[in-house]
Amino acid sequence: MSVMGGFRQELLGRILGINGHINIGAYSQSITNYQDIAHDVADIAGIDYAIPLINGQAMLTFNENATGIAIKAMDIADLQKKKIISDNIIQGNLTDMAANNNIIFIGKELAINMGLMIGDKIRLISPKGKTTFVGTIPRIKTYEIGGIFSVGMYEYDNTTILMSLEAAQQYLQLKDAVNMIEITLSDNKFLENVKQEVADIVDYSYYINDWQEINSGFFNALDVERSVMFLILTLIILIAAFNIISSLIMLVND
């Protein structure tokens, strides 16, 4: 049971280290006053930091191979606060991405599966293209691989690319806006109180969700697995104890 609990805590720590505890999003898919909101919520007790970021999707193509990827973009100073990412850069330097908007970082598993190395040029195809009289033309842009990271989660390392906030705003045509503000707490026990205080600050045009809602299916499955494991272990212990007790009773009777 300790192994199961340890696995859950390790997994939880990685998920929260990557995605944060609470997310603020806009129903319009665009937050223009993100700096003011991030500054206001950062003063709430229990919050370590609030990071404006952009989450997007695109298709990555290289040497006639293609795969769907998730774009995660934020200021380099904010990215360095996420230690699970910044401390696990295995190649490259984050300052290169800050200096050049055409440089991106990719996960280790994605690099292996697509045969990518530092300096390779890839193309990103965005589903949000330009509408013309012949239909929608996908937005295509070439980027250079400037670094590789590995956070230890295959799904994340195989599907995520990191990009500077300015580069993502240009590519996804968000101008001076983001689509999410991510809040990381100093302790998960502050979750409900902080969530309520954040809801009091933002207005009705924004929605708020937390890691429990986003990953509910996954952690519910872990809880069910742990409960079943507890039942199986209990039955095994009861059977073993019954055999030992019955053997001792027979021995004493003899």
Secondary structure per residue as TSV (DSSP state, phi and psi in degrees):
chain	resnum	aa	ss	phi	psi
A	1	M	-	360.0	-34.1
A	2	S	H	-66.0	-37.7
A	3	V	H	-63.1	-43.5
A	4	M	H	-63.2	-43.1
A	5	G	H	-65.0	-39.7
A	6	G	H	-65.1	-40.1
A	7	F	H	-62.0	-42.8
A	8	R	H	-63.2	-42.8
A	9	Q	H	-67.0	-39.6
A	10	E	H	-64.2	-44.3
A	11	L	H	-65.2	-42.6
A	12	L	H	-62.0	-41.8
A	13	G	H	-62.1	-38.7
A	14	R	H	-71.5	-42.2
A	15	I	H	-63.7	-45.2
A	16	L	H	-70.5	-31.6
A	17	G	H	-66.1	-29.9
A	18	I	H	-87.5	-44.5
A	19	N	H	-109.8	-12.2
A	20	G	-	83.7	174.1
A	21	H	S	-90.5	-39.2
A	22	I	E	-133.0	139.8
A	23	N	E	-119.4	138.6
A	24	I	E	-112.9	124.7
A	25	G	E	-129.1	164.7
A	26	A	E	-111.5	140.6
A	27	Y	T	-64.3	-24.5
A	28	S	T	-83.2	0.3
A	29	Q	S	66.5	16.0
A	30	S	-	-150.0	127.1
A	31	I	B	-114.4	108.7
A	32	T	S	-88.0	-34.2
A	33	N	S	-96.3	41.5
A	34	Y	H	-65.1	-31.4
A	35	Q	H	-67.0	-40.4
A	36	D	H	-66.1	-44.2
A	37	I	H	-64.1	-45.2
A	38	A	H	-61.9	-38.9
A	39	H	H	-66.5	-40.4
A	40	D	H	-68.6	-45.5
A	41	V	H	-74.9	-23.6
A	42	A	H	-66.1	-20.4
A	43	D	T	-82.0	-7.1
A	44	I	S	-71.2	135.9
A	45	A	T	-63.0	135.2
A	46	G	T	100.3	-11.4
A	47	I	E	-95.3	128.1
A	48	D	E	-77.4	-50.9
A	49	Y	E	-163.0	155.4
A	50	A	E	-122.0	125.8
A	51	I	E	-118.9	120.0
A	52	P	E	-74.1	134.1
A	53	L	E	-150.4	171.3
A	54	I	E	-123.1	126.3
A	55	N	E	-109.2	130.1
A	56	G	E	-147.1	176.6
A	57	Q	E	-131.1	149.6
A	58	A	E	-160.2	174.7
A	59	M	E	-111.1	130.5
A	60	L	E	-99.5	129.9
A	61	T	E	-123.6	140.9
A	62	F	E	-159.6	125.1
A	63	N	T	50.8	48.3
A	64	E	T	66.3	11.2
A	65	N	E	-105.9	148.1
A	66	A	E	-141.3	149.5
A	67	T	E	-155.8	149.7
A	68	G	E	-78.1	139.6
A	69	I	E	-135.2	161.1
A	70	A	E	-108.2	131.4
A	71	I	E	-94.5	130.1
A	72	K	E	-125.9	115.7
A	73	A	E	-128.8	137.5
A	74	M	E	-160.5	168.9
A	75	D	-	-61.3	146.5
A	76	I	H	-62.2	-35.7
A	77	A	H	-63.0	-37.8
A	78	D	H	-72.3	-37.7
A	79	L	H	-62.1	-35.8
A	80	Q	T	-68.3	-19.5
A	81	K	T	-72.0	-25.8
A	82	K	-	-83.2	89.1
A	83	K	H	-63.0	-31.1
A	84	I	H	-64.8	-22.0
A	85	I	H	-97.1	-53.9
A	86	S	H	-64.2	-29.5
A	87	D	T	-84.1	-4.1
A	88	N	T	-120.7	31.3
A	89	I	E	-80.4	111.3
A	90	I	E	-91.3	-20.4
A	91	Q	E	-146.0	141.5
A	92	G	S	93.8	176.4
A	93	N	-	-135.8	133.0
A	94	L	H	-62.2	-26.5
A	95	T	H	-64.5	-26.4
A	96	D	H	-64.6	-37.7
A	97	M	H	-69.6	-32.2
A	98	A	H	-69.9	-31.9
A	99	A	H	-85.1	-21.3
A	100	N	-	-137.1	116.2
A	101	N	T	-70.5	-10.6
A	102	N	T	-92.0	5.4
A	103	I	E	-104.6	134.4
A	104	I	E	-128.9	162.2
A	105	F	E	-114.2	142.2
A	106	I	E	-125.6	161.4
A	107	G	E	-73.7	155.1
A	108	K	H	-60.9	-45.5
A	109	E	H	-66.3	-35.9
A	110	L	H	-64.4	-40.3
A	111	A	H	-63.0	-40.6
A	112	I	H	-68.3	-46.6
A	113	N	H	-68.2	-31.6
A	114	M	H	-98.4	-3.4
A	115	G	T	68.8	38.6
A	116	L	-	-98.3	147.4
A	117	M	-	-136.0	168.7
A	118	I	T	-57.6	131.9
A	119	G	T	96.5	-15.0
A	120	D	-	-67.6	149.4
A	121	K	E	-104.0	127.2
A	122	I	E	-120.8	163.1
A	123	R	E	-116.0	136.7
A	124	L	E	-108.2	130.8
A	125	I	E	-113.5	117.0
A	126	S	E	-91.8	138.8
A	127	P	E	-68.2	-19.8
A	128	K	E	-90.3	97.8
A	129	G	E	-107.2	-165.9
A	130	K	E	-98.9	129.2
A	131	T	E	-83.6	126.3
A	132	T	E	-127.6	179.7
A	133	F	T	-70.7	-15.3
A	134	V	T	-100.2	3.4
A	135	G	E	123.4	-168.9
A	136	T	E	-88.3	126.7
A	137	I	E	-99.1	119.9
A	138	P	E	-60.8	147.9
A	139	R	E	-86.6	121.6
A	140	I	E	-121.4	132.7
A	141	K	E	-144.6	144.6
A	142	T	E	-96.9	134.8
A	143	Y	E	-128.9	157.8
A	144	E	E	-106.7	137.6
A	145	I	E	-74.3	115.0
A	146	G	E	-106.0	-11.6
A	147	G	E	-171.5	164.6
A	148	I	E	-132.3	135.7
A	149	F	E	-124.6	162.7
A	150	S	-	-147.9	110.8
A	151	V	-	-95.2	-2.7
A	152	G	S	89.9	6.4
A	153	M	-	-117.5	116.8
A	154	Y	H	-58.1	-44.2
A	155	E	H	-60.0	-40.1
A	156	Y	H	-74.0	-44.7
A	157	D	H	-67.9	-19.4
A	158	N	H	-98.4	-10.0
A	159	T	H	-129.4	-3.5
A	160	T	E	-113.2	139.6
A	161	I	E	-123.0	147.4
A	162	L	E	-104.2	139.4
A	163	M	E	-143.2	150.8
A	164	S	E	-68.2	154.0
A	165	L	H	-60.8	-42.8
A	166	E	H	-63.8	-40.6
A	167	A	H	-65.1	-40.6
A	168	A	H	-69.1	-35.8
A	169	Q	H	-63.0	-38.5
A	170	Q	H	-70.5	-45.7
A	171	Y	H	-68.9	-43.1
A	172	L	T	-91.1	5.1
A	173	Q	T	56.4	49.0
A	174	L	-	-100.6	1.8
A	175	K	S	52.5	-132.7
A	176	D	S	-95.9	66.8
A	177	A	-	-150.1	165.8
A	178	V	B	-129.0	173.1
A	179	N	S	-117.1	5.5
A	180	M	E	-162.7	148.4
A	181	I	E	-121.6	122.4
A	182	E	E	-103.6	128.4
A	183	I	E	-112.8	129.6
A	184	T	E	-113.6	130.4
A	185	L	E	-96.0	157.1
A	186	S	S	-74.4	-26.2
A	187	D	-	-152.7	138.8
A	188	N	G	-64.8	-19.9
A	189	K	G	-67.4	-16.6
A	190	F	G	-86.6	2.5
A	191	L	H	-55.0	-55.9
A	192	E	H	-65.1	-42.8
A	193	N	H	-64.6	-44.6
A	194	V	H	-66.3	-40.5
A	195	K	H	-59.6	-39.7
A	196	Q	H	-68.3	-40.7
A	197	E	H	-66.4	-37.7
A	198	V	H	-64.8	-41.0
A	199	A	H	-62.3	-31.4
A	200	D	H	-71.9	-25.2
A	201	I	H	-83.6	-47.6
A	202	V	S	-82.9	156.9
A	203	D	-	-95.0	-173.6
A	204	Y	T	-68.2	-14.2
A	205	S	T	-79.6	-2.4
A	206	Y	E	-117.7	151.1
A	207	Y	E	-116.5	154.7
A	208	I	E	-129.1	131.2
A	209	N	E	-138.5	161.2
A	210	D	E	-120.8	176.7
A	211	W	H	-64.7	-28.5
A	212	Q	H	-67.6	-38.2
A	213	E	H	-72.8	-41.0
A	214	I	H	-68.6	-40.4
A	215	N	T	-108.6	25.9
A	216	S	H	-59.6	-44.8
A	217	G	H	-61.7	-41.6
A	218	F	H	-66.4	-48.1
A	219	F	H	-75.6	-26.1
A	220	N	H	-64.1	-39.6
A	221	A	H	-63.4	-40.3
A	222	L	H	-64.2	-40.1
A	223	D	H	-65.5	-40.3
A	224	V	H	-64.0	-43.4
A	225	E	H	-61.9	-39.2
A	226	R	H	-68.0	-39.8
A	227	S	H	-63.9	-43.7
A	228	V	H	-65.0	-40.7
A	229	M	H	-61.6	-41.0
A	230	F	H	-61.9	-42.0
A	231	L	H	-63.8	-44.4
A	232	I	H	-63.3	-45.1
A	233	L	H	-62.6	-39.4
A	234	T	H	-61.8	-45.0
A	235	L	H	-63.4	-41.7
A	236	I	H	-61.4	-44.4
A	237	I	H	-65.0	-41.0
A	238	L	H	-62.7	-43.4
A	239	I	H	-63.7	-44.1
A	240	A	H	-63.5	-43.1
A	241	A	H	-64.1	-40.3
A	242	F	H	-61.8	-42.8
A	243	N	H	-63.8	-42.7
A	244	I	H	-65.7	-45.5
A	245	I	H	-63.7	-44.6
A	246	S	H	-63.3	-38.4
A	247	S	H	-64.1	-41.7
A	248	L	H	-65.5	-41.0
A	249	I	H	-62.4	-45.5
A	250	M	H	-62.9	-39.1
A	251	L	H	-63.1	-44.7
A	252	V	H	-64.6	-42.0
A	253	N	H	-61.4	-42.6
A	254	D	-	-62.7	360.0
